[in-house]
Amino acid sequence: MGGDLQEEKRDTDNGSRDDPPRESTIIVGPAKVSASPRAARIEISEMAAVPVAKVAEVPEVTIPPVPSTLIAATGGIFSPKSDSDYVAEVHARVMVKSRSHERLVRDFGERARTRGFLPSTPHPRDLVLSAPGREWLVEAKVIYNGDAAGAARAAIGQLLDYRYFLYVLPGFPDPVLLALFSEPIGKQYASLLESLSIAAVWRNERTWGGSLPLVL
């Protein structure tokens, strides 16, 4: 009798090996996930069928070759310079600063005075020529080592800058823009300035040349 009670207690505690384990069912989307003391399983058979969309075929893209004329014009090579820091050794030296710029402004201002203009030098402008009903804004550039391109670009930038901030914003009438150079700048850059409505004047040995005969 005692042995039967002990055997029955073991069966009650451990459960029968043939009995299915208890389980609870959790619904996740279209599938049922069953969690049991032994393991969790997904009943794949009860999952809803999901249609698979057909992936559209992407046509091949053919990139045309770059014209040889463009390659020749641009050099055909993209090779940016290094952006790494570097050490530059600058030796001490004595420099003599030329007053060529001031001399150029003075000589042209005196020349314009003989033609009926009233010259003035209000900071930061190099030179302003006043005439009845009109003002001429002059930017003077000394050309170093034949660099007419650099001088023309600098003159264009400063003239447009001064016109906007010193005339347009305050509401003053637009001045005539005039770029003054220490030597000839060539037809191409004179044409560039003219296309931007900027007159050009340059020193030509002992005379003056340019596109502004009114003051020459």
Secondary structure, 3 states (H helix, E strand, C coil): CHHHHHHHHHHHHHCCCCCCCCCEEEEECCEEEEECCCCEEECHHHCCCCCCCCCCCCCCCCCCCCCHHHHHHHCCCCCCCCCCCCCCCCCCCCCCCCCHHHHHHHHHHHHHHCCCCEEECCCCCCEEEEECCEEEEEEEECCCCCCHHHHHHHHHHHHHHHHHHHHHCCCCCCCEEEEEECCCCCHHHHHHHHHCCEEEEEEECCEEEECCHHHC
